[in-house]
Amino acid sequence: MIKKTSQEYVQERLWTASFILIIAVNFFTYVGNFMLLSTLPLLMLHIGGSKVAAGLVTGIYSLTGFVSRLQIGTLLDRRGKVPIMFAGLSLLLLIIMSYNALAYSVALLLLLRAVHGIGWSTVTTSTNTIASDLIPATRRNEGMGFFGISISLAMVIGPGLGLFIVEHYSYTLLFLLSACFIVLALATEWGKKYCCQNQISMVESVTEKTPAPAAQKKIAVIEQTALWPSFLFFIIVTTYSTIMIFLPPYASERGITNIGTFFIVIALVMMFTRLTTGRIADRYGATKVLVPGMFLLAIALQILFFSSSLPLFLLAAVFYGLGYGIVQPVLNALVVSRAPVDRRGAANATFLCAMDLGGILGAVVWGIVAQLVGFSYIYIASSILIVLAVILYLATVKKLLNLM
């Protein structure tokens, strides 16, 4: 890996109008989605669905998102990123508005949620790929970190806002406000298309104007160069599912109240971390931050194993937020750096598929572990898994970086 001098580093411009606006598009989309992520399982129970059906509201959404991503990545590379993102945002808007009219039977709610997963994977794969195209190569870790702040901030705002509206107002207002955020995303992207035409043309021209030779028309949906970083991210996300899915019942079992504070702390710490560590990774190499970040995750999970009070839970949130905020953008930057320019869509799709699959399998595997031996043991087991991932990474890091 060739390191840039400080002068060369500063000259690479990161904060262009297009980059700022794609961050805004991502933020609005995630807020609108996170408002529903925490409330649609409640709606399923409200309309008479079972607890299993409430779980399927999230499960079927993740499954269709995972399956559709495999095709979306290559479509982005072959058909153009901006048009596909517009199509995904339009589909999201249509589905969210349909919830208000149709989501009052179990079957229809599950059907809408399945289609929602397709729209969601389309938009998030598109925004991730467009952002990676706009970020200078010498500032890729820093840029992906700043891009990820939009997700962390949406995590702070979306779930709480959705739950507040449902508790104090109605599901009708929930769907209307969620749709408004998608409209804001569409409006922002539409404005970006006209205000930043030069940069948009650069992003679109990577593959749109270069038709594939006849012998290569069948393009692989998985980008091979992205597999190793994506596998590491898959391991990380399986542990993240222990936080997002099983922490509330685990805290309740231990007599902890106000556990919602945990998720606010973890999101705020992620935001702070993304502001600082990306620049270090760009200047000194991914390993210098990736390995400490993974150890921070392991420490957080071990703290949770021993936690019996809210302060200890919040300490674990700090460590996990630091670790995840370091690891996710660095691995994403590795995926983009290793992929050919005309395969960035497929590379980002591969990476995000690892996230989808890690969430799905993590929910199932750790649910079985919790059922057999209790909630606390999923945290000690997942911390050991992280340590094994660190060892595996260090054993192969030279080969990984030589391929970049």
C-alpha positions as CSV (number, residue, x, y, z in Angstrom):
1,M,0.0,0.0,0.0
2,I,1.5,3.4,-1.0
3,K,1.2,6.1,1.6
4,K,0.6,9.7,0.7
5,T,2.5,12.6,2.2
6,S,0.6,15.0,4.3
7,Q,0.5,17.6,1.5
8,E,-0.8,15.1,-1.1
9,Y,-3.4,13.9,1.5
10,V,-4.8,17.4,2.1
11,Q,-5.0,18.1,-1.6
12,E,-7.5,15.3,-2.2
13,R,-10.8,17.0,-1.8
14,L,-13.4,15.0,0.2
15,W,-16.2,17.5,0.9
16,T,-17.8,18.0,-2.5
17,A,-21.4,19.0,-2.9
18,S,-22.3,15.6,-4.3
19,F,-20.7,13.8,-1.3
20,I,-22.6,16.0,1.2
21,L,-25.9,15.5,-0.6
22,I,-25.5,11.7,-0.9
23,I,-24.9,11.6,2.9
24,A,-28.2,13.6,3.3
25,V,-30.0,11.1,1.0
26,N,-28.7,8.2,3.1
27,F,-29.7,9.9,6.3
28,F,-33.3,10.7,5.3
29,T,-33.7,7.1,3.9
30,Y,-32.4,5.5,7.1
31,V,-34.5,7.7,9.4
32,G,-37.7,6.8,7.5
33,N,-36.7,3.1,7.6
34,F,-35.7,3.0,11.3
35,M,-39.0,4.5,12.3
36,L,-40.7,1.4,10.9
37,L,-38.1,-1.1,12.1
38,S,-39.0,-0.7,15.7
39,T,-42.8,-0.3,15.2
40,L,-44.0,-2.8,12.5
41,P,-43.5,-5.8,14.9
42,L,-45.8,-3.9,17.3
43,L,-48.3,-3.4,14.5
44,M,-48.3,-7.1,13.7
45,L,-49.2,-7.9,17.3
46,H,-51.8,-5.0,17.3
47,I,-53.7,-6.5,14.3
48,G,-53.8,-10.0,15.9
49,G,-50.6,-11.6,14.6
50,S,-48.6,-14.0,16.7
51,K,-45.2,-13.5,18.2
52,V,-43.8,-15.6,15.4
53,A,-45.4,-13.4,12.8
54,A,-44.0,-10.4,14.6
55,G,-40.5,-11.9,14.2
56,L,-41.2,-12.6,10.5
57,V,-41.9,-8.9,9.9
58,T,-38.1,-8.4,10.3
59,G,-37.0,-11.8,9.1
60,I,-38.8,-11.7,5.7
61,Y,-37.6,-8.1,5.1
62,S,-34.0,-9.2,5.7
63,L,-34.3,-12.3,3.6
64,T,-35.7,-10.5,0.5
65,G,-33.1,-7.7,1.0
66,F,-30.3,-10.3,1.0
67,V,-31.6,-12.2,-2.1
68,S,-32.2,-9.0,-4.1
69,R,-28.9,-7.5,-3.3
70,L,-27.2,-10.3,-5.2
71,Q,-28.7,-8.9,-8.4
72,I,-28.7,-5.2,-7.6
73,G,-24.9,-5.0,-7.3
74,T,-24.4,-6.1,-10.9
75,L,-27.3,-3.9,-12.1
76,L,-25.6,-0.9,-10.6
77,D,-22.4,-1.7,-12.5
78,R,-24.2,-2.4,-15.8
79,R,-27.2,0.0,-15.8
80,G,-26.1,3.0,-13.8
81,K,-26.3,3.8,-10.1
82,V,-28.4,7.0,-10.0
83,P,-31.4,5.6,-12.0
84,I,-31.5,2.5,-9.9
85,M,-31.4,4.5,-6.7
86,F,-34.3,6.6,-8.0
87,A,-36.2,3.4,-8.7
88,G,-35.5,2.1,-5.2
89,L,-36.6,5.3,-3.5
90,S,-39.8,5.4,-5.5
91,L,-40.5,1.8,-4.6
92,L,-39.9,2.6,-0.9
93,L,-42.3,5.5,-1.1
94,L,-45.0,3.4,-2.7
95,I,-44.7,0.6,-0.1
96,I,-44.7,3.0,2.9
97,M,-47.8,4.7,1.6
98,S,-49.4,1.3,1.0
99,Y,-48.9,0.3,4.7
100,N,-51.5,2.8,5.7
101,A,-54.1,1.4,3.4
102,L,-53.3,-2.3,3.3
103,A,-51.2,-3.3,6.4
104,Y,-54.1,-4.4,8.5
105,S,-54.0,-8.2,7.8
106,V,-51.2,-10.5,8.7
107,A,-50.7,-11.8,5.1
108,L,-50.7,-8.3,3.5
109,L,-48.3,-6.9,6.1
110,L,-45.8,-9.7,5.4
111,L,-46.2,-9.3,1.7
112,L,-45.6,-5.5,1.9
113,R,-42.6,-6.1,4.1
114,A,-41.1,-8.6,1.7
115,V,-41.3,-6.0,-1.1
116,H,-40.0,-3.3,1.3
117,G,-36.8,-5.4,1.7
118,I,-36.2,-5.2,-2.1
119,G,-36.6,-1.5,-2.2
120,W,-34.4,-1.0,0.9
121,S,-31.6,-3.1,-0.5
122,T,-31.7,-1.3,-3.8
123,V,-31.4,2.1,-2.2
124,T,-28.7,1.3,0.4
125,T,-26.5,-0.6,-2.1
126,S,-26.8,2.4,-4.5
127,T,-26.0,5.1,-2.0
128,N,-23.0,3.1,-0.6
129,T,-21.6,2.6,-4.1
130,I,-22.2,6.2,-5.2
131,A,-20.4,7.4,-2.0
132,S,-17.5,5.1,-2.6
133,D,-17.2,6.5,-6.1
134,L,-17.1,10.1,-4.9
135,I,-14.5,9.6,-2.1
136,P,-10.9,10.1,-3.1
137,A,-8.9,6.8,-2.8
138,T,-6.4,8.4,-0.4
139,R,-9.2,9.4,2.0
140,R,-11.4,6.3,1.6
141,N,-11.5,5.2,5.3
142,E,-12.2,8.7,6.4
143,G,-14.8,9.2,3.8
144,M,-16.7,6.0,4.5
145,G,-16.5,6.9,8.2
146,F,-18.2,10.2,7.6
147,F,-20.7,8.6,5.3
148,G,-21.6,6.1,8.1
149,I,-22.3,8.9,10.5
150,S,-25.6,9.4,8.6
151,I,-26.6,5.9,9.7
152,S,-25.5,6.4,13.3
153,L,-27.5,9.7,13.5
154,A,-30.5,8.0,12.0
155,M,-30.2,5.2,14.5
156,V,-30.5,7.8,17.3
157,I,-33.5,9.6,15.8
158,G,-35.5,6.9,13.9
159,P,-36.5,4.2,16.4
160,G,-37.3,6.6,19.2
161,L,-39.3,8.9,16.9
162,G,-41.3,5.9,15.6
163,L,-42.1,4.6,19.0
164,F,-43.1,8.0,20.3
165,I,-45.6,8.6,17.4
166,V,-47.2,5.2,17.8
167,E,-47.5,5.6,21.6
168,H,-48.9,9.2,21.5
169,Y,-50.6,9.4,18.0
170,S,-51.3,6.7,15.4
171,Y,-49.9,4.4,12.8
172,T,-51.4,6.6,10.1
173,L,-49.1,9.5,11.2
174,L,-46.2,7.1,11.5
175,F,-46.5,6.0,7.9
176,L,-47.1,9.6,6.7
177,L,-44.0,10.9,8.4
178,S,-41.8,8.0,7.3
179,A,-43.0,8.7,3.7
180,C,-42.0,12.3,4.2
181,F,-38.5,11.3,4.9
182,I,-38.3,9.3,1.7
183,V,-39.7,12.3,-0.2
184,L,-36.9,14.4,1.3
185,A,-34.4,11.8,0.1
186,L,-35.9,11.9,-3.4
187,A,-35.9,15.7,-3.4
188,T,-32.3,15.8,-2.3
189,E,-31.2,13.3,-4.9
190,W,-33.1,15.2,-7.6
191,G,-31.5,18.4,-6.6
192,K,-28.1,16.8,-6.5
193,K,-28.6,15.5,-10.1
194,Y,-29.0,19.0,-11.4
195,C,-26.7,20.9,-9.0
196,C,-23.7,18.5,-9.3
197,Q,-24.1,17.2,-12.9
198,N,-20.3,16.9,-13.5
199,Q,-19.8,14.6,-10.6
200,I,-22.9,12.6,-11.2
201,S,-21.8,12.0,-14.8
202,M,-18.5,10.8,-13.5
203,V,-20.2,8.3,-11.2
204,E,-22.6,7.1,-13.9
205,S,-20.0,6.8,-16.7
206,V,-18.0,4.0,-15.0
207,T,-20.0,1.3,-16.6
208,E,-23.0,2.8,-18.4
209,K,-21.1,3.7,-21.5
210,T,-19.1,0.5,-21.7
211,P,-21.2,-2.4,-22.8
212,A,-19.8,-5.8,-21.9
213,P,-18.4,-8.0,-24.6
214,A,-20.6,-10.8,-25.8
215,A,-18.4,-13.4,-24.1
216,Q,-18.7,-11.7,-20.8
217,K,-22.5,-10.9,-20.7
218,K,-23.0,-13.2,-17.8
219,I,-21.4,-11.3,-14.9
220,A,-20.9,-12.8,-11.5
221,V,-23.2,-11.4,-8.8
222,I,-20.5,-11.9,-6.1
223,E,-17.3,-9.9,-6.3
224,Q,-14.4,-12.2,-5.5
225,T,-12.1,-9.5,-4.2
226,A,-14.7,-8.5,-1.6
227,L,-15.2,-11.9,-0.1
228,W,-12.5,-11.8,2.6
229,P,-13.4,-8.4,4.2
230,S,-17.0,-9.3,3.8
231,F,-16.5,-12.6,5.7
232,L,-14.9,-10.6,8.6
233,F,-17.8,-8.3,8.6
234,F,-20.2,-11.2,8.6
235,I,-18.6,-12.4,11.8
236,I,-18.9,-8.9,13.3
237,V,-22.6,-8.6,12.4
238,T,-23.4,-12.0,14.0
239,T,-22.3,-10.4,17.3
240,Y,-24.2,-7.2,16.5
241,S,-27.4,-9.2,16.4
242,T,-26.8,-10.2,20.0
243,I,-27.0,-6.5,20.8
244,M,-29.9,-5.5,18.6
245,I,-32.2,-8.5,19.2
246,F,-31.3,-10.1,22.5
247,L,-30.1,-7.2,24.7
248,P,-33.6,-5.9,25.8
249,P,-34.8,-9.3,27.2
250,Y,-31.3,-10.0,28.6
251,A,-31.4,-6.6,30.5
252,S,-34.9,-7.3,31.7
253,E,-33.8,-10.7,33.0
254,R,-31.1,-9.0,35.0
255,G,-33.6,-6.4,36.4
256,I,-32.2,-3.5,34.3
257,T,-34.6,-0.7,33.4
258,N,-34.2,2.2,30.9
259,I,-32.1,0.0,28.6
260,G,-33.1,2.3,25.7
261,T,-30.2,4.5,26.9
262,F,-27.8,1.8,25.8
263,F,-28.8,2.2,22.2
264,I,-28.5,6.0,22.3
265,V,-25.0,5.7,23.8
266,I,-23.8,3.2,21.3
267,A,-25.0,5.3,18.4
268,L,-23.4,8.5,19.7
269,V,-20.1,6.7,20.3
270,M,-20.2,5.3,16.8
271,M,-20.6,8.8,15.4
272,F,-17.7,10.1,17.4
273,T,-15.5,7.2,16.3
274,R,-16.3,7.7,12.6
275,L,-15.2,11.3,12.9
276,T,-11.7,10.4,14.1
277,T,-10.4,6.9,13.1
278,G,-10.9,7.0,9.3
279,R,-8.1,9.5,8.9
280,I,-5.7,7.4,11.0
281,A,-6.5,4.3,8.8
282,D,-5.8,6.3,5.6
283,R,-2.5,7.5,6.8
284,Y,-1.1,4.5,8.7
285,G,-3.0,1.5,7.3
286,A,-6.1,-0.5,8.0
287,T,-4.5,-3.0,10.4
288,K,-3.5,-0.2,12.8
289,V,-7.1,0.5,13.6
290,L,-8.9,-2.7,12.6
291,V,-7.3,-5.0,15.1
292,P,-7.8,-2.7,18.1
293,G,-11.4,-2.1,17.0
294,M,-12.1,-5.8,16.9
295,F,-10.6,-6.2,20.4
296,L,-12.8,-3.4,21.7
297,L,-15.8,-5.4,20.4
298,A,-14.6,-8.5,22.2
299,I,-14.1,-6.5,25.5
300,A,-17.6,-5.0,25.2
301,L,-19.2,-8.5,24.8
302,Q,-17.3,-9.8,27.8
303,I,-18.5,-6.8,29.9
304,L,-22.1,-7.7,28.9
305,F,-21.5,-11.3,30.1
306,F,-20.7,-9.9,33.6
307,S,-23.0,-6.9,33.7
308,S,-25.6,-6.7,36.4
309,S,-26.2,-2.9,36.5
310,L,-27.1,-0.1,34.0
311,P,-23.6,1.6,34.4
312,L,-21.9,-1.6,33.3
313,F,-24.3,-2.0,30.4
314,L,-23.5,1.6,29.3
315,L,-19.8,0.9,29.6
316,A,-20.2,-2.0,27.3
317,A,-22.1,0.3,24.9
318,V,-19.1,2.7,24.8
319,F,-16.7,-0.1,24.0
320,Y,-19.0,-1.7,21.4
321,G,-19.7,1.7,19.8
322,L,-16.0,2.4,19.5
323,G,-15.2,-1.0,18.1
324,Y,-18.1,-1.1,15.5
325,G,-17.5,2.5,14.5
326,I,-13.9,1.6,13.7
327,V,-14.4,-1.8,12.1
328,Q,-17.4,-1.3,9.7
329,P,-16.1,1.7,7.6
330,V,-12.5,0.2,7.5
331,L,-13.8,-3.1,6.1
332,N,-16.1,-1.3,3.7
333,A,-13.1,0.8,2.5
334,L,-11.1,-2.4,2.0
335,V,-13.9,-3.8,-0.1
336,V,-14.0,-0.7,-2.4
337,S,-10.2,-0.4,-2.6
338,R,-9.7,-4.0,-3.7
339,A,-12.5,-4.1,-6.3
340,P,-12.1,-3.1,-9.9
341,V,-13.7,0.3,-10.6
342,D,-16.4,-1.2,-12.8
343,R,-17.3,-3.8,-10.1
344,R,-17.8,-1.5,-7.1
345,G,-21.6,-2.1,-7.2
346,A,-21.1,-5.8,-7.0
347,A,-18.4,-5.4,-4.3
348,N,-20.7,-3.2,-2.1
349,A,-23.5,-5.6,-2.7
350,T,-21.3,-8.5,-1.5
351,F,-20.3,-6.6,1.6
352,L,-23.9,-5.7,2.4
353,C,-25.1,-9.2,1.8
354,A,-22.6,-10.3,4.5
355,M,-24.4,-7.9,6.8
356,D,-27.9,-9.3,5.9
357,L,-26.7,-12.9,6.2
358,G,-24.9,-12.2,9.5
359,G,-28.1,-10.6,10.9
360,I,-30.3,-13.5,9.8
361,L,-28.0,-16.3,11.0
362,G,-27.0,-14.5,14.1
363,A,-30.6,-14.2,15.1
364,V,-31.2,-17.9,14.6
365,V,-27.9,-19.3,16.1
366,W,-27.8,-17.0,19.2
367,G,-31.5,-17.6,19.7
368,I,-30.8,-21.3,20.0
369,V,-27.8,-20.7,22.3
370,A,-30.0,-18.5,24.5
371,Q,-32.7,-21.1,24.7
372,L,-30.3,-23.8,25.7
373,V,-27.9,-22.1,28.1
374,G,-29.3,-18.6,28.7
375,F,-28.8,-15.1,27.4
376,S,-25.5,-14.3,29.1
377,Y,-23.6,-17.1,27.3
378,I,-24.3,-15.7,23.9
379,Y,-22.1,-12.7,24.8
380,I,-19.1,-14.8,26.0
381,A,-19.4,-17.0,23.0
382,S,-19.6,-14.1,20.6
383,S,-16.6,-12.4,22.2
384,I,-14.5,-15.6,21.6
385,L,-15.7,-15.6,18.0
386,I,-14.3,-12.0,17.6
387,V,-11.0,-13.1,19.0
388,L,-10.8,-16.0,16.6
389,A,-11.6,-13.5,13.8
390,V,-8.7,-11.3,14.9
391,I,-6.3,-14.3,14.8
392,L,-7.6,-15.2,11.3
393,Y,-7.1,-11.7,10.1
394,L,-3.6,-11.4,11.4
395,A,-2.7,-14.7,9.8
396,T,-3.8,-13.6,6.4
397,V,-3.3,-9.8,6.5
398,K,-0.2,-9.7,4.3
399,K,-1.9,-11.6,1.5
400,L,-5.0,-9.4,1.9
401,L,-3.2,-6.1,1.6
402,N,-0.9,-7.3,-1.2
403,L,-4.0,-7.9,-3.3
404,M,-5.2,-4.3,-3.0
